[in-house]
Amino acid sequence: MDLRRRPALPPIPMPVRILAVLALALSYTAASHWLMTAAPASPWNAVGVLAPMLLAVACGAWRGGQRPLALLAALSLAALCGQASLRTPLSDRLLYLAQHVGINLFLAVGFGGTLRAGHEALITQLARRVHRNFTPAMAAYTRRLTGIWTLYFVATALLSLGLYAFAPFEAWAVFANVLTPLAVAVLFGGEYWLRYRLHPEFERASLADAIRSYMHSGKPAQHDTVQ
């Protein structure tokens, strides 16, 4: 019997990883929208929509050393499954609203909290790892950009509440499942295009560079949302 150690498999290239994540995200979005608007009514529909995200948060927080957040996500998942088993479960639609608004407010607090005096803005922290020559003008730009994303998340949460209250649920579902990620992509892509025209001093950096920087930094996953 050959007991020699087998050679390690080559690492998966970063572009392949990014494409795989995008494919999973699109599949999750399509499945969530179907469960919200077309699937037969069931209290377990909400579990199917919310469970993958709670699992991702729990695993990511655990790997990042944020044990309280990981525990909170795990307990939330257990509570979600428990309420689905009740004779009178919570309204699925309210759970969907709570997820969408809660995520955006969480991100708003995460980004905005770093704009306090004496703190370095969230995007600035990541940009310092991606760009070797980091000037005061670049620091000011990334701080303003952190503020823009903070306002975006707050506006999205408020618009979500407004649509839920005054528009048909199907319209809210399209906003939450389709328009919200599209708006993120447009804001991200538009900023990336504008950045090098307003600030040519920024070195060219790809999304893979930003993700690679995060993976070697040990910082929370929210950092790589906008760089």
Backbone torsions as a table, in degrees:
resi	resn	phi	psi	omega
1	MET	NA	129.1	-178.3
2	ASP	-83.6	111.8	-178.3
3	LEU	-96.6	6.7	180.0
4	ARG	-67.4	144.8	-178.5
5	ARG	-67.4	133.9	178.3
6	ARG	-72.7	147.2	178.8
7	PRO	-64.3	143.4	-179.5
8	ALA	-67.5	144.2	177.9
9	LEU	-69.2	145.4	179.1
10	PRO	-64.7	146.3	179.9
11	PRO	-65.8	149.7	178.4
12	ILE	-74.6	128.2	-179.4
13	PRO	-58.4	146.1	-178.0
14	MET	-59.0	-42.7	177.9
15	PRO	-58.1	-36.3	178.3
16	VAL	-66.1	-40.9	178.3
17	ARG	-61.6	-43.8	-179.0
18	ILE	-62.7	-44.4	178.7
19	LEU	-62.6	-38.9	178.8
20	ALA	-64.5	-42.0	178.3
21	VAL	-64.0	-42.2	178.5
22	LEU	-62.8	-40.6	178.8
23	ALA	-63.6	-43.0	178.0
24	LEU	-64.2	-39.9	-179.7
25	ALA	-64.1	-42.3	178.5
26	LEU	-65.4	-41.2	178.1
27	SER	-63.3	-41.9	179.3
28	TYR	-64.4	-41.6	179.7
29	THR	-62.3	-46.1	179.9
30	ALA	-63.5	-43.7	-180.0
31	ALA	-65.6	-40.0	179.7
32	SER	-63.3	-44.4	-179.0
33	HIS	-64.2	-38.5	178.0
34	TRP	-64.8	-43.6	-180.0
35	LEU	-64.7	-34.0	-178.6
36	MET	-74.3	-36.8	-167.1
37	THR	-117.1	-21.8	-172.2
38	ALA	-126.6	-21.5	-177.0
39	ALA	-71.5	152.2	174.4
40	PRO	-56.4	140.5	-175.9
41	ALA	-60.0	131.6	178.9
42	SER	-161.9	140.6	176.8
43	PRO	-65.3	-15.6	-179.7
44	TRP	-84.8	-7.2	175.1
45	ASN	-61.2	-41.2	179.6
46	ALA	-63.9	-34.3	176.9
47	VAL	-64.6	-42.5	179.0
48	GLY	-63.4	-32.7	-179.8
49	VAL	-78.9	-44.6	-170.6
50	LEU	-90.6	-27.8	-174.9
51	ALA	-59.5	-46.1	-178.9
52	PRO	-58.0	-39.4	-179.6
53	MET	-69.9	-40.5	178.1
54	LEU	-64.3	-38.8	176.8
55	LEU	-64.5	-41.2	179.4
56	ALA	-63.9	-41.7	178.0
57	VAL	-64.1	-43.7	-179.3
58	ALA	-62.0	-46.7	-179.1
59	CYS	-67.0	-44.2	-179.7
60	GLY	-64.8	-41.7	179.1
61	ALA	-66.6	-38.7	179.2
62	TRP	-64.0	-45.0	179.4
63	ARG	-66.1	-31.3	-180.0
64	GLY	-84.6	3.2	178.0
65	GLY	83.3	7.6	-179.9
66	GLN	-95.0	73.8	-174.0
67	ARG	-62.9	-40.7	177.9
68	PRO	-60.5	-41.8	178.8
69	LEU	-65.5	-39.9	178.5
70	ALA	-62.9	-42.4	179.1
71	LEU	-65.1	-40.7	179.5
72	LEU	-62.9	-41.5	178.8
73	ALA	-65.5	-41.3	179.1
74	ALA	-64.7	-42.2	178.1
75	LEU	-65.8	-37.4	178.0
76	SER	-63.6	-39.1	177.8
77	LEU	-65.1	-42.7	178.0
78	ALA	-63.2	-40.9	178.9
79	ALA	-66.3	-37.1	178.8
80	LEU	-62.5	-44.7	178.0
81	CYS	-67.1	-37.9	-179.5
82	GLY	-64.3	-43.7	-178.8
83	GLN	-68.6	-28.5	177.6
84	ALA	-66.8	-21.9	-179.4
85	SER	-87.3	-8.5	-178.5
86	LEU	-71.5	158.1	178.1
87	ARG	-65.3	-35.3	177.4
88	THR	-124.7	84.3	-177.9
89	PRO	-71.8	167.0	176.7
90	LEU	-66.7	157.1	178.8
91	SER	-63.5	127.1	177.3
92	ASP	-56.6	-41.9	-175.1
93	ARG	-65.6	-37.4	176.8
94	LEU	-66.6	-35.7	177.4
95	LEU	-66.3	-40.7	178.0
96	TYR	-63.0	-43.1	178.7
97	LEU	-62.3	-44.1	-179.3
98	ALA	-61.5	-38.0	178.5
99	GLN	-64.2	-50.0	-174.8
100	HIS	-65.6	-48.0	179.8
101	VAL	-67.2	-42.3	-177.7
102	GLY	-62.1	-42.7	179.8
103	ILE	-62.2	-45.0	-178.2
104	ASN	-67.7	-38.7	177.0
105	LEU	-68.7	-36.3	176.7
106	PHE	-61.4	-44.6	178.7
107	LEU	-67.2	-37.8	178.1
108	ALA	-61.5	-42.8	178.1
109	VAL	-67.1	-41.1	-179.6
110	GLY	-62.9	-42.1	178.5
111	PHE	-76.1	-50.1	-175.8
112	GLY	-65.8	-30.7	-179.9
113	GLY	-62.6	-24.9	-179.8
114	THR	-85.1	-1.4	178.0
115	LEU	-90.0	0.1	178.0
116	ARG	-64.5	154.0	-180.0
117	ALA	-59.0	135.4	179.3
118	GLY	86.9	0.5	179.2
119	HIS	-114.7	150.2	175.7
120	GLU	-91.1	130.9	-176.8
121	ALA	-58.3	150.9	-173.8
122	LEU	-58.8	-47.8	-178.3
123	ILE	-68.7	-32.5	177.3
124	THR	-61.7	-40.1	-179.4
125	GLN	-58.9	-45.6	-178.9
126	LEU	-73.0	-38.6	-178.4
127	ALA	-61.8	-33.1	179.1
128	ARG	-62.4	-29.2	-179.4
129	ARG	-82.9	-25.2	-177.6
130	VAL	-85.9	-38.4	-175.5
131	HIS	-104.1	122.9	-177.1
132	ARG	-69.2	-42.1	179.7
133	ASN	-101.6	101.3	-173.3
134	PHE	-112.5	111.3	-174.4
135	THR	-95.0	164.8	175.0
136	PRO	-58.8	-35.3	177.9
137	ALA	-63.8	-37.9	177.9
138	MET	-67.9	-36.9	177.7
139	ALA	-64.9	-40.8	178.8
140	ALA	-65.4	-40.9	-179.8
141	TYR	-63.7	-47.4	-178.0
142	THR	-68.4	-27.9	175.5
143	ARG	-69.0	-43.5	176.6
144	ARG	-63.0	-38.4	179.5
145	LEU	-63.8	-38.3	175.3
146	THR	-60.0	-40.3	177.7
147	GLY	-64.9	-38.8	179.1
148	ILE	-63.0	-44.1	178.9
149	TRP	-66.3	-34.8	176.6
150	THR	-60.9	-46.8	178.8
151	LEU	-63.6	-37.2	179.0
152	TYR	-60.9	-46.9	-178.2
153	PHE	-64.9	-39.2	177.3
154	VAL	-64.2	-46.1	-180.0
155	ALA	-61.6	-40.1	179.4
156	THR	-63.5	-42.0	179.0
157	ALA	-63.6	-43.2	-179.4
158	LEU	-67.3	-41.5	178.4
159	LEU	-65.2	-36.4	177.5
160	SER	-61.2	-44.9	178.4
161	LEU	-63.6	-41.5	-179.6
162	GLY	-64.5	-45.0	179.4
163	LEU	-64.4	-41.1	-179.6
164	TYR	-62.2	-36.8	-176.0
165	ALA	-78.9	-34.0	-169.0
166	PHE	-120.5	-5.2	-178.9
167	ALA	-119.7	162.8	175.7
168	PRO	-60.1	151.4	-178.2
169	PHE	-60.6	-34.8	-179.9
170	GLU	-61.4	-36.7	177.9
171	ALA	-67.8	-40.7	177.3
172	TRP	-62.9	-40.7	-178.5
173	ALA	-63.2	-39.6	177.3
174	VAL	-63.9	-41.6	178.3
175	PHE	-62.5	-46.1	-175.6
176	ALA	-70.4	-42.0	-172.0
177	ASN	-91.4	-28.8	-174.0
178	VAL	-113.1	-55.3	-173.4
179	LEU	-70.6	-34.4	-179.8
180	THR	-63.0	-52.6	177.7
181	PRO	-64.4	-32.5	176.7
182	LEU	-64.8	-40.3	178.6
183	ALA	-63.8	-39.1	176.4
184	VAL	-61.5	-44.2	-179.6
185	ALA	-64.4	-40.7	180.0
186	VAL	-66.6	-44.2	179.1
187	LEU	-64.9	-42.2	178.5
188	PHE	-63.4	-50.7	-178.1
189	GLY	-66.3	-40.3	178.9
190	GLY	-63.8	-41.1	178.0
191	GLU	-65.4	-40.9	-180.0
192	TYR	-62.0	-41.4	179.1
193	TRP	-66.6	-42.4	-175.8
194	LEU	-74.7	-30.2	-174.1
195	ARG	-56.2	-47.7	-173.7
196	TYR	-79.9	-9.3	173.8
197	ARG	-90.4	-35.1	176.5
198	LEU	-84.6	-32.2	-176.3
199	HIS	-133.3	78.8	179.9
200	PRO	-66.4	-11.1	179.2
201	GLU	-70.1	-15.9	176.0
202	PHE	-67.9	130.3	173.0
203	GLU	-69.8	148.1	177.6
204	ARG	-65.4	124.5	-179.8
205	ALA	-136.8	133.3	-179.1
206	SER	-90.8	169.7	174.5
207	LEU	-60.3	-38.0	178.5
208	ALA	-61.8	-37.2	177.6
209	ASP	-62.6	-43.3	-179.5
210	ALA	-65.1	-43.4	179.4
211	ILE	-64.8	-42.7	178.6
212	ARG	-61.5	-39.3	177.7
213	SER	-62.7	-43.0	177.5
214	TYR	-62.4	-45.0	-176.1
215	MET	-61.8	-27.2	178.7
216	HIS	-94.9	1.0	-175.8
217	SER	-101.3	-27.2	-176.9
218	GLY	76.1	12.9	179.3
219	LYS	-82.6	163.3	-179.9
220	PRO	-60.8	155.3	-174.3
221	ALA	-65.0	-20.4	-177.3
222	GLN	-64.1	-17.3	-178.3
223	HIS	-64.3	-32.1	-172.4
224	ASP	-91.6	16.9	-178.4
225	THR	-72.2	-30.9	-167.9
226	VAL	-127.8	7.4	179.1
227	GLN	-112.1	NA	NA
